[in-house]
Each structure stands twice: as structure tokens, then as C-alpha cells.
Amino acid sequence: MNRKIKGTTTDARTVDIDDAYALEFWAREFNVSQDKVKAAVLAAGTIAPDVKRELKK
């Protein structure tokens, strides 16, 4: 029996500021400090594209 596995899209990625490794990853990904990532998540939520948009403001 073949099962179809539903894939996740890149837009569904979330930014977890409570996980030190994830926070470091996103800070590098967005090329900003970890404090800026935390502030953006608090302002925009945890969805990565929303955080990126907030950081561009």
C-alpha cells in the first residue's frame, strides 16, 4: 500500500525563539542579531515570511 505524505511548504516554517539552535539559525538566515529576531517574532508572530517582512521595516 502506498501512502501519500503531505509535504510542508516553506511558507509554513516557523521561527522558534525558545530554541537556542533555531534562534541562531534564523538570526543567520535573516542576517540580523538574535535580539532583532526575537523582537520581530514578538511583533509579527512566528511565521518565517512574516518575521522577514517585519525585519525589513
CHARMM internal coordinates of N, CA and C (Angstrom, degrees):
IC EDIT
DIST 1 N 1 CA 1.4463
DIST 1 CA 1 C 1.5264
ANGL 1 N 1 CA 1 C 109.17
DIST 1 C 2 N 1.3056
ANGL 1 CA 1 C 2 N 116.70
DIHE 1 N 1 CA 1 C 2 N 129.07
DIST 2 N 2 CA 1.4538
ANGL 1 C 2 N 2 CA 121.85
DIHE 1 CA 1 C 2 N 2 CA 177.80
DIST 2 CA 2 C 1.5134
ANGL 2 N 2 CA 2 C 109.71
DIHE 1 C 2 N 2 CA 2 C -94.29
DIST 2 C 3 N 1.3078
ANGL 2 CA 2 C 3 N 115.27
DIHE 2 N 2 CA 2 C 3 N 133.37
DIST 3 N 3 CA 1.4596
ANGL 2 C 3 N 3 CA 120.45
DIHE 2 CA 2 C 3 N 3 CA 177.19
DIST 3 CA 3 C 1.5121
ANGL 3 N 3 CA 3 C 108.83
DIHE 2 C 3 N 3 CA 3 C -111.37
DIST 3 C 4 N 1.2967
ANGL 3 CA 3 C 4 N 115.29
DIHE 3 N 3 CA 3 C 4 N 138.39
DIST 4 N 4 CA 1.4547
ANGL 3 C 4 N 4 CA 119.63
DIHE 3 CA 3 C 4 N 4 CA 175.12
DIST 4 CA 4 C 1.5196
ANGL 4 N 4 CA 4 C 108.18
DIHE 3 C 4 N 4 CA 4 C -91.65
DIST 4 C 5 N 1.3048
ANGL 4 CA 4 C 5 N 115.30
DIHE 4 N 4 CA 4 C 5 N 128.75
DIST 5 N 5 CA 1.4573
ANGL 4 C 5 N 5 CA 120.65
DIHE 4 CA 4 C 5 N 5 CA 179.17
DIST 5 CA 5 C 1.5167
ANGL 5 N 5 CA 5 C 107.97
DIHE 4 C 5 N 5 CA 5 C -102.71
DIST 5 C 6 N 1.2983
ANGL 5 CA 5 C 6 N 114.80
DIHE 5 N 5 CA 5 C 6 N 124.18
DIST 6 N 6 CA 1.4590
ANGL 5 C 6 N 6 CA 119.39
DIHE 5 CA 5 C 6 N 6 CA -179.43
DIST 6 CA 6 C 1.5205
ANGL 6 N 6 CA 6 C 108.97
DIHE 5 C 6 N 6 CA 6 C -75.43
DIST 6 C 7 N 1.3088
ANGL 6 CA 6 C 7 N 116.87
DIHE 6 N 6 CA 6 C 7 N 122.06
DIST 7 N 7 CA 1.4573
ANGL 6 C 7 N 7 CA 122.09
DIHE 6 CA 6 C 7 N 7 CA 179.68
DIST 7 CA 7 C 1.5142
ANGL 7 N 7 CA 7 C 111.45
DIHE 6 C 7 N 7 CA 7 C -82.80
DIST 7 C 8 N 1.2965
ANGL 7 CA 7 C 8 N 116.15
DIHE 7 N 7 CA 7 C 8 N 158.54
DIST 8 N 8 CA 1.4504
ANGL 7 C 8 N 8 CA 119.81
DIHE 7 CA 7 C 8 N 8 CA 175.99
DIST 8 CA 8 C 1.5232
ANGL 8 N 8 CA 8 C 108.75
DIHE 7 C 8 N 8 CA 8 C -97.40
DIST 8 C 9 N 1.2943
ANGL 8 CA 8 C 9 N 116.05
DIHE 8 N 8 CA 8 C 9 N 149.23
DIST 9 N 9 CA 1.4498
ANGL 8 C 9 N 9 CA 119.77
DIHE 8 CA 8 C 9 N 9 CA 178.18
DIST 9 CA 9 C 1.5179
ANGL 9 N 9 CA 9 C 108.96
DIHE 8 C 9 N 9 CA 9 C -92.82
DIST 9 C 10 N 1.3053
ANGL 9 CA 9 C 10 N 116.54
DIHE 9 N 9 CA 9 C 10 N 161.54
DIST 10 N 10 CA 1.4594
ANGL 9 C 10 N 10 CA 119.90
DIHE 9 CA 9 C 10 N 10 CA 179.90
DIST 10 CA 10 C 1.5214
ANGL 10 N 10 CA 10 C 110.99
DIHE 9 C 10 N 10 CA 10 C -66.99
DIST 10 C 11 N 1.3437
ANGL 10 CA 10 C 11 N 117.17
DIHE 10 N 10 CA 10 C 11 N -26.62
DIST 11 N 11 CA 1.4591
ANGL 10 C 11 N 11 CA 120.32
DIHE 10 CA 10 C 11 N 11 CA 178.83
DIST 11 CA 11 C 1.5293
ANGL 11 N 11 CA 11 C 112.15
DIHE 10 C 11 N 11 CA 11 C -69.09
DIST 11 C 12 N 1.3213
ANGL 11 CA 11 C 12 N 117.45
DIHE 11 N 11 CA 11 C 12 N -17.37
DIST 12 N 12 CA 1.4525
ANGL 11 C 12 N 12 CA 120.84
DIHE 11 CA 11 C 12 N 12 CA -177.98
DIST 12 CA 12 C 1.5262
ANGL 12 N 12 CA 12 C 112.59
DIHE 11 C 12 N 12 CA 12 C -89.48
DIST 12 C 13 N 1.3284
ANGL 12 CA 12 C 13 N 117.08
DIHE 12 N 12 CA 12 C 13 N 0.50
DIST 13 N 13 CA 1.4644
ANGL 12 C 13 N 13 CA 119.40
DIHE 12 CA 12 C 13 N 13 CA -179.41
DIST 13 CA 13 C 1.5187
ANGL 13 N 13 CA 13 C 109.74
DIHE 12 C 13 N 13 CA 13 C -69.18
DIST 13 C 14 N 1.3029
ANGL 13 CA 13 C 14 N 114.80
DIHE 13 N 13 CA 13 C 14 N 141.52
DIST 14 N 14 CA 1.4575
ANGL 13 C 14 N 14 CA 119.12
DIHE 13 CA 13 C 14 N 14 CA -179.91
DIST 14 CA 14 C 1.5167
ANGL 14 N 14 CA 14 C 110.68
DIHE 13 C 14 N 14 CA 14 C -116.35
DIST 14 C 15 N 1.3130
ANGL 14 CA 14 C 15 N 114.79
DIHE 14 N 14 CA 14 C 15 N 155.24
DIST 15 N 15 CA 1.4569
ANGL 14 C 15 N 15 CA 122.54
DIHE 14 CA 14 C 15 N 15 CA 179.50
DIST 15 CA 15 C 1.5210
ANGL 15 N 15 CA 15 C 107.23
DIHE 14 C 15 N 15 CA 15 C -103.26
DIST 15 C 16 N 1.3277
ANGL 15 CA 15 C 16 N 116.17
DIHE 15 N 15 CA 15 C 16 N 113.71
DIST 16 N 16 CA 1.4630
ANGL 15 C 16 N 16 CA 122.03
DIHE 15 CA 15 C 16 N 16 CA -178.76
DIST 16 CA 16 C 1.5236
ANGL 16 N 16 CA 16 C 108.86
DIHE 15 C 16 N 16 CA 16 C -100.32
DIST 16 C 17 N 1.3319
ANGL 16 CA 16 C 17 N 116.30
DIHE 16 N 16 CA 16 C 17 N 105.80
DIST 17 N 17 CA 1.4679
ANGL 16 C 17 N 17 CA 119.49
DIHE 16 CA 16 C 17 N 17 CA -177.78
DIST 17 CA 17 C 1.5204
ANGL 17 N 17 CA 17 C 112.25
DIHE 16 C 17 N 17 CA 17 C -83.02
DIST 17 C 18 N 1.3336
ANGL 17 CA 17 C 18 N 117.38
DIHE 17 N 17 CA 17 C 18 N -5.25
DIST 18 N 18 CA 1.4634
ANGL 17 C 18 N 18 CA 120.83
DIHE 17 CA 17 C 18 N 18 CA 177.88
DIST 18 CA 18 C 1.5237
ANGL 18 N 18 CA 18 C 112.43
DIHE 17 C 18 N 18 CA 18 C -88.80
DIST 18 C 19 N 1.3157
ANGL 18 CA 18 C 19 N 116.96
DIHE 18 N 18 CA 18 C 19 N -10.70
DIST 19 N 19 CA 1.4595
ANGL 18 C 19 N 19 CA 122.86
DIHE 18 CA 18 C 19 N 19 CA 179.21
DIST 19 CA 19 C 1.5291
ANGL 19 N 19 CA 19 C 108.14
DIHE 18 C 19 N 19 CA 19 C -103.88
DIST 19 C 20 N 1.3154
ANGL 19 CA 19 C 20 N 117.27
DIHE 19 N 19 CA 19 C 20 N 115.00
DIST 20 N 20 CA 1.4661
ANGL 19 C 20 N 20 CA 122.32
DIHE 19 CA 19 C 20 N 20 CA -174.92
DIST 20 CA 20 C 1.5332
ANGL 20 N 20 CA 20 C 111.79
DIHE 19 C 20 N 20 CA 20 C -58.15
DIST 20 C 21 N 1.3231
ANGL 20 CA 20 C 21 N 117.36
DIHE 20 N 20 CA 20 C 21 N -41.75
DIST 21 N 21 CA 1.4613
ANGL 20 C 21 N 21 CA 120.60
DIHE 20 CA 20 C 21 N 21 CA 179.76
DIST 21 CA 21 C 1.5222
ANGL 21 N 21 CA 21 C 110.47
DIHE 20 C 21 N 21 CA 21 C -64.67
DIST 21 C 22 N 1.3233
ANGL 21 CA 21 C 22 N 117.00
DIHE 21 N 21 CA 21 C 22 N -45.81
DIST 22 N 22 CA 1.4648
ANGL 21 C 22 N 22 CA 121.38
DIHE 21 CA 21 C 22 N 22 CA -179.56
DIST 22 CA 22 C 1.5258
ANGL 22 N 22 CA 22 C 110.64
DIHE 21 C 22 N 22 CA 22 C -64.21
DIST 22 C 23 N 1.3068
ANGL 22 CA 22 C 23 N 116.59
DIHE 22 N 22 CA 22 C 23 N -40.65
DIST 23 N 23 CA 1.4604
ANGL 22 C 23 N 23 CA 120.48
DIHE 22 CA 22 C 23 N 23 CA 179.51
DIST 23 CA 23 C 1.5291
ANGL 23 N 23 CA 23 C 110.47
DIHE 22 C 23 N 23 CA 23 C -62.38
DIST 23 C 24 N 1.3091
ANGL 23 CA 23 C 24 N 116.40
DIHE 23 N 23 CA 23 C 24 N -42.88
DIST 24 N 24 CA 1.4672
ANGL 23 C 24 N 24 CA 120.61
DIHE 23 CA 23 C 24 N 24 CA 177.47
DIST 24 CA 24 C 1.5301
ANGL 24 N 24 CA 24 C 110.60
DIHE 23 C 24 N 24 CA 24 C -63.82
DIST 24 C 25 N 1.3301
ANGL 24 CA 24 C 25 N 116.08
DIHE 24 N 24 CA 24 C 25 N -42.42
DIST 25 N 25 CA 1.4701
ANGL 24 C 25 N 25 CA 120.39
DIHE 24 CA 24 C 25 N 25 CA 178.18
DIST 25 CA 25 C 1.5182
ANGL 25 N 25 CA 25 C 111.34
DIHE 24 C 25 N 25 CA 25 C -58.34
DIST 25 C 26 N 1.3346
ANGL 25 CA 25 C 26 N 116.98
DIHE 25 N 25 CA 25 C 26 N -49.43
DIST 26 N 26 CA 1.4662
ANGL 25 C 26 N 26 CA 120.49
DIHE 25 CA 25 C 26 N 26 CA -176.70
DIST 26 CA 26 C 1.5250
ANGL 26 N 26 CA 26 C 111.46
DIHE 25 C 26 N 26 CA 26 C -68.73
DIST 26 C 27 N 1.3016
ANGL 26 CA 26 C 27 N 117.56
DIHE 26 N 26 CA 26 C 27 N -34.05
DIST 27 N 27 CA 1.4684
ANGL 26 C 27 N 27 CA 119.66
DIHE 26 CA 26 C 27 N 27 CA 176.49
DIST 27 CA 27 C 1.5294
ANGL 27 N 27 CA 27 C 109.93
DIHE 26 C 27 N 27 CA 27 C -62.05
DIST 27 C 28 N 1.3154
ANGL 27 CA 27 C 28 N 116.50
DIHE 27 N 27 CA 27 C 28 N -41.62
DIST 28 N 28 CA 1.4738
ANGL 27 C 28 N 28 CA 120.33
DIHE 27 CA 27 C 28 N 28 CA 177.07
DIST 28 CA 28 C 1.5267
ANGL 28 N 28 CA 28 C 110.68
DIHE 27 C 28 N 28 CA 28 C -69.15
DIST 28 C 29 N 1.3146
ANGL 28 CA 28 C 29 N 116.34
DIHE 28 N 28 CA 28 C 29 N -42.34
DIST 29 N 29 CA 1.4620
ANGL 28 C 29 N 29 CA 121.37
DIHE 28 CA 28 C 29 N 29 CA -178.42
DIST 29 CA 29 C 1.5317
ANGL 29 N 29 CA 29 C 111.41
DIHE 28 C 29 N 29 CA 29 C -60.20
DIST 29 C 30 N 1.3293
ANGL 29 CA 29 C 30 N 116.34
DIHE 29 N 29 CA 29 C 30 N -42.30
DIST 30 N 30 CA 1.4618
ANGL 29 C 30 N 30 CA 121.19
DIHE 29 CA 29 C 30 N 30 CA -179.20
DIST 30 CA 30 C 1.5242
ANGL 30 N 30 CA 30 C 112.59
DIHE 29 C 30 N 30 CA 30 C -90.91
DIST 30 C 31 N 1.3297
ANGL 30 CA 30 C 31 N 117.01
DIHE 30 N 30 CA 30 C 31 N -5.02
DIST 31 N 31 CA 1.4644
ANGL 30 C 31 N 31 CA 123.01
DIHE 30 CA 30 C 31 N 31 CA 179.35
DIST 31 CA 31 C 1.5360
ANGL 31 N 31 CA 31 C 112.27
DIHE 30 C 31 N 31 CA 31 C 58.18
DIST 31 C 32 N 1.3417
ANGL 31 CA 31 C 32 N 114.37
DIHE 31 N 31 CA 31 C 32 N 46.17
DIST 32 N 32 CA 1.4654
ANGL 31 C 32 N 32 CA 121.50
DIHE 31 CA 31 C 32 N 32 CA 178.05
DIST 32 CA 32 C 1.5239
ANGL 32 N 32 CA 32 C 108.23
DIHE 31 C 32 N 32 CA 32 C -138.11
DIST 32 C 33 N 1.3188
ANGL 32 CA 32 C 33 N 116.04
DIHE 32 N 32 CA 32 C 33 N 174.01
DIST 33 N 33 CA 1.4613
ANGL 32 C 33 N 33 CA 120.00
DIHE 32 CA 32 C 33 N 33 CA 178.44
DIST 33 CA 33 C 1.5355
ANGL 33 N 33 CA 33 C 110.31
DIHE 32 C 33 N 33 CA 33 C -75.09
DIST 33 C 34 N 1.3115
ANGL 33 CA 33 C 34 N 115.55
DIHE 33 N 33 CA 33 C 34 N 161.62
DIST 34 N 34 CA 1.4571
ANGL 33 C 34 N 34 CA 120.62
DIHE 33 CA 33 C 34 N 34 CA 177.88
DIST 34 CA 34 C 1.5287
ANGL 34 N 34 CA 34 C 110.89
DIHE 33 C 34 N 34 CA 34 C -64.17
DIST 34 C 35 N 1.3218
ANGL 34 CA 34 C 35 N 117.27
DIHE 34 N 34 CA 34 C 35 N -34.59
DIST 35 N 35 CA 1.4637
ANGL 34 C 35 N 35 CA 120.60
DIHE 34 CA 34 C 35 N 35 CA 177.96
DIST 35 CA 35 C 1.5253
ANGL 35 N 35 CA 35 C 111.22
DIHE 34 C 35 N 35 CA 35 C -63.43
DIST 35 C 36 N 1.3387
ANGL 35 CA 35 C 36 N 116.78
DIHE 35 N 35 CA 35 C 36 N -38.05
DIST 36 N 36 CA 1.4621
ANGL 35 C 36 N 36 CA 119.87
DIHE 35 CA 35 C 36 N 36 CA 178.44
DIST 36 CA 36 C 1.5297
ANGL 36 N 36 CA 36 C 110.81
DIHE 35 C 36 N 36 CA 36 C -68.11
DIST 36 C 37 N 1.3209
ANGL 36 CA 36 C 37 N 117.04
DIHE 36 N 36 CA 36 C 37 N -36.82
DIST 37 N 37 CA 1.4649
ANGL 36 C 37 N 37 CA 120.31
DIHE 36 CA 36 C 37 N 37 CA 176.85
DIST 37 CA 37 C 1.5299
ANGL 37 N 37 CA 37 C 109.29
DIHE 36 C 37 N 37 CA 37 C -63.45
DIST 37 C 38 N 1.3197
ANGL 37 CA 37 C 38 N 116.97
DIHE 37 N 37 CA 37 C 38 N -46.01
DIST 38 N 38 CA 1.4694
ANGL 37 C 38 N 38 CA 120.60
DIHE 37 CA 37 C 38 N 38 CA 179.29
DIST 38 CA 38 C 1.5205
ANGL 38 N 38 CA 38 C 111.02
DIHE 37 C 38 N 38 CA 38 C -58.70
DIST 38 C 39 N 1.3209
ANGL 38 CA 38 C 39 N 116.99
DIHE 38 N 38 CA 38 C 39 N -45.95
DIST 39 N 39 CA 1.4617
ANGL 38 C 39 N 39 CA 121.41
DIHE 38 CA 38 C 39 N 39 CA -179.37
DIST 39 CA 39 C 1.5301
ANGL 39 N 39 CA 39 C 110.76
DIHE 38 C 39 N 39 CA 39 C -63.19
DIST 39 C 40 N 1.3165
ANGL 39 CA 39 C 40 N 117.49
DIHE 39 N 39 CA 39 C 40 N -40.80
DIST 40 N 40 CA 1.4575
ANGL 39 C 40 N 40 CA 121.21
DIHE 39 CA 39 C 40 N 40 CA 179.92
DIST 40 CA 40 C 1.5266
ANGL 40 N 40 CA 40 C 111.36
DIHE 39 C 40 N 40 CA 40 C -66.39
DIST 40 C 41 N 1.3290
ANGL 40 CA 40 C 41 N 117.04
DIHE 40 N 40 CA 40 C 41 N -39.03
DIST 41 N 41 CA 1.4682
ANGL 40 C 41 N 41 CA 120.72
DIHE 40 CA 40 C 41 N 41 CA 178.05
DIST 41 CA 41 C 1.5260
ANGL 41 N 41 CA 41 C 110.18
DIHE 40 C 41 N 41 CA 41 C -65.49
DIST 41 C 42 N 1.3175
ANGL 41 CA 41 C 42 N 116.80
DIHE 41 N 41 CA 41 C 42 N -41.68
DIST 42 N 42 CA 1.4551
ANGL 41 C 42 N 42 CA 119.78
DIHE 41 CA 41 C 42 N 42 CA 178.85
DIST 42 CA 42 C 1.5291
ANGL 42 N 42 CA 42 C 111.37
DIHE 41 C 42 N 42 CA 42 C -64.59
DIST 42 C 43 N 1.3207
ANGL 42 CA 42 C 43 N 117.24
DIHE 42 N 42 CA 42 C 43 N -31.45
DIST 43 N 43 CA 1.4581
ANGL 42 C 43 N 43 CA 121.27
DIHE 42 CA 42 C 43 N 43 CA -178.96
DIST 43 CA 43 C 1.5288
ANGL 43 N 43 CA 43 C 113.00
DIHE 42 C 43 N 43 CA 43 C -84.65
DIST 43 C 44 N 1.3467
ANGL 43 CA 43 C 44 N 117.04
DIHE 43 N 43 CA 43 C 44 N -36.76
DIST 44 N 44 CA 1.4669
ANGL 43 C 44 N 44 CA 120.10
DIHE 43 CA 43 C 44 N 44 CA -170.38
DIST 44 CA 44 C 1.5252
ANGL 44 N 44 CA 44 C 115.03
DIHE 43 C 44 N 44 CA 44 C -113.92
DIST 44 C 45 N 1.3195
ANGL 44 CA 44 C 45 N 117.77
DIHE 44 N 44 CA 44 C 45 N -12.15
DIST 45 N 45 CA 1.4585
ANGL 44 C 45 N 45 CA 119.89
DIHE 44 CA 44 C 45 N 45 CA -174.92
DIST 45 CA 45 C 1.5164
ANGL 45 N 45 CA 45 C 110.85
DIHE 44 C 45 N 45 CA 45 C 100.28
DIST 45 C 46 N 1.3111
ANGL 45 CA 45 C 46 N 116.66
DIHE 45 N 45 CA 45 C 46 N -173.47
DIST 46 N 46 CA 1.4632
ANGL 45 C 46 N 46 CA 120.62
DIHE 45 CA 45 C 46 N 46 CA -171.00
DIST 46 CA 46 C 1.5218
ANGL 46 N 46 CA 46 C 115.37
DIHE 45 C 46 N 46 CA 46 C -99.47
DIST 46 C 47 N 1.3137
ANGL 46 CA 46 C 47 N 118.78
DIHE 46 N 46 CA 46 C 47 N -3.39
DIST 47 N 47 CA 1.4685
ANGL 46 C 47 N 47 CA 120.79
DIHE 46 CA 46 C 47 N 47 CA -179.94
DIST 47 CA 47 C 1.5296
ANGL 47 N 47 CA 47 C 108.84
DIHE 46 C 47 N 47 CA 47 C -73.22
DIST 47 C 48 N 1.3289
ANGL 47 CA 47 C 48 N 116.47
DIHE 47 N 47 CA 47 C 48 N 124.63
DIST 48 N 48 CA 1.4692
ANGL 47 C 48 N 48 CA 122.33
DIHE 47 CA 47 C 48 N 48 CA -172.72
DIST 48 CA 48 C 1.5311
ANGL 48 N 48 CA 48 C 114.28
DIHE 47 C 48 N 48 CA 48 C -52.53
DIST 48 C 49 N 1.3358
ANGL 48 CA 48 C 49 N 119.90
DIHE 48 N 48 CA 48 C 49 N -47.27
DIST 49 N 49 CA 1.4714
ANGL 48 C 49 N 49 CA 118.31
DIHE 48 CA 48 C 49 N 49 CA 179.57
DIST 49 CA 49 C 1.5367
ANGL 49 N 49 CA 49 C 112.94
DIHE 48 C 49 N 49 CA 49 C -63.07
DIST 49 C 50 N 1.3343
ANGL 49 CA 49 C 50 N 116.45
DIHE 49 N 49 CA 49 C 50 N -33.40
DIST 50 N 50 CA 1.4672
ANGL 49 C 50 N 50 CA 120.06
DIHE 49 CA 49 C 50 N 50 CA 177.74
DIST 50 CA 50 C 1.5275
ANGL 50 N 50 CA 50 C 110.79
DIHE 49 C 50 N 50 CA 50 C -68.16
DIST 50 C 51 N 1.3199
ANGL 50 CA 50 C 51 N 115.87
DIHE 50 N 50 CA 50 C 51 N -39.47
DIST 51 N 51 CA 1.4624
ANGL 50 C 51 N 51 CA 120.67
DIHE 50 CA 50 C 51 N 51 CA 177.56
DIST 51 CA 51 C 1.5159
ANGL 51 N 51 CA 51 C 110.00
DIHE 50 C 51 N 51 CA 51 C -64.80
DIST 51 C 52 N 1.3119
ANGL 51 CA 51 C 52 N 116.98
DIHE 51 N 51 CA 51 C 52 N -43.60
DIST 52 N 52 CA 1.4552
ANGL 51 C 52 N 52 CA 121.42
DIHE 51 CA 51 C 52 N 52 CA 178.90
DIST 52 CA 52 C 1.5305
ANGL 52 N 52 CA 52 C 110.83
DIHE 51 C 52 N 52 CA 52 C -60.45
DIST 52 C 53 N 1.3142
ANGL 52 CA 52 C 53 N 116.35
DIHE 52 N 52 CA 52 C 53 N -42.89
DIST 53 N 53 CA 1.4643
ANGL 52 C 53 N 53 CA 121.42
DIHE 52 CA 52 C 53 N 53 CA 178.50
DIST 53 CA 53 C 1.5339
ANGL 53 N 53 CA 53 C 110.64
DIHE 52 C 53 N 53 CA 53 C -62.45
DIST 53 C 54 N 1.3114
ANGL 53 CA 53 C 54 N 116.08
DIHE 53 N 53 CA 53 C 54 N -41.96
DIST 54 N 54 CA 1.4792
ANGL 53 C 54 N 54 CA 120.61
DIHE 53 CA 53 C 54 N 54 CA 178.30
DIST 54 CA 54 C 1.5239
ANGL 54 N 54 CA 54 C 111.33
DIHE 53 C 54 N 54 CA 54 C -63.14
DIST 54 C 55 N 1.3182
ANGL 54 CA 54 C 55 N 117.10
DIHE 54 N 54 CA 54 C 55 N -39.13
DIST 55 N 55 CA 1.4575
ANGL 54 C 55 N 55 CA 121.12
DIHE 54 CA 54 C 55 N 55 CA -179.72
DIST 55 CA 55 C 1.5304
ANGL 55 N 55 CA 55 C 111.78
DIHE 54 C 55 N 55 CA 55 C -67.71
DIST 55 C 56 N 1.3215
ANGL 55 CA 55 C 56 N 117.19
DIHE 55 N 55 CA 55 C 56 N -26.01
DIST 56 N 56 CA 1.4610
ANGL 55 C 56 N 56 CA 120.40
DIHE 55 CA 55 C 56 N 56 CA -179.92
DIST 56 CA 56 C 1.5213
ANGL 56 N 56 CA 56 C 112.91
DIHE 55 C 56 N 56 CA 56 C -79.02
DIST 56 C 57 N 1.3266
ANGL 56 CA 56 C 57 N 117.49
DIHE 56 N 56 CA 56 C 57 N -12.82
DIST 57 N 57 CA 1.4722
ANGL 56 C 57 N 57 CA 120.72
DIHE 56 CA 56 C 57 N 57 CA -179.47
DIST 57 CA 57 C 1.5045
ANGL 57 N 57 CA 57 C 111.50
DIHE 56 C 57 N 57 CA 57 C -66.66
END
COOR INIT
IC SEED 1 N 1 CA 1 C
IC BUILD
